[in-house]
Amino acid sequence: MKIRVLILFSAAVMMAACGGSSQSSEKACCREAEKTDGKACCQIAEVKKVISAQVFVKPEKVDAFITAAQVVIEKSRAEAGCISYSLYQDPQDKTKFLFFEEWKNQTAVDVHFATEHFQKFGEVLNDCALTPAVITIFDAVAEEKL
């Protein structure tokens, strides 16, 4: 079970880092932008990202999980591209947690996923999680479109 959680967590991180917005697509867009007014590249590079991660923790590991989460939250909030980074606990089910994060852009997310503190937290999560984390990465919708 531990190996499965780690594999799924690692896959989610890789998906987020590589699939959220393809760097090759961004580079192609930048080449196209050079031919036009340059705005297209900036629009892709600057799309704000919101991440939600739902985690169910083994009852006996809740305290260890919270302690490790406090470290990753503090260090993540200090990252240049971090807008906000919070953890919530379900008041009805103390083993259910939700991370809610806002990042300046995909580059900031990629940098965050590569940090030592995030990688170490992944190891703790592997030990503490009851089921694989459910991670979703959203693109912010431009306010002028609302």
Secondary structure, 3 states (H helix, E strand, C coil): CHHHHHHHHHHHHHHHHHHCCCHHHHHHHHHHHHHCCCHHHHHHHCCCEEEEEEEEECHHHHHHHHHHHHHHHHHHHCCCCEEEEEEEECCCCCCEEEEEEEECCHHHHHHHHHCHHHHHHHHHHHHHECCCCEEEEEECCCHHHC
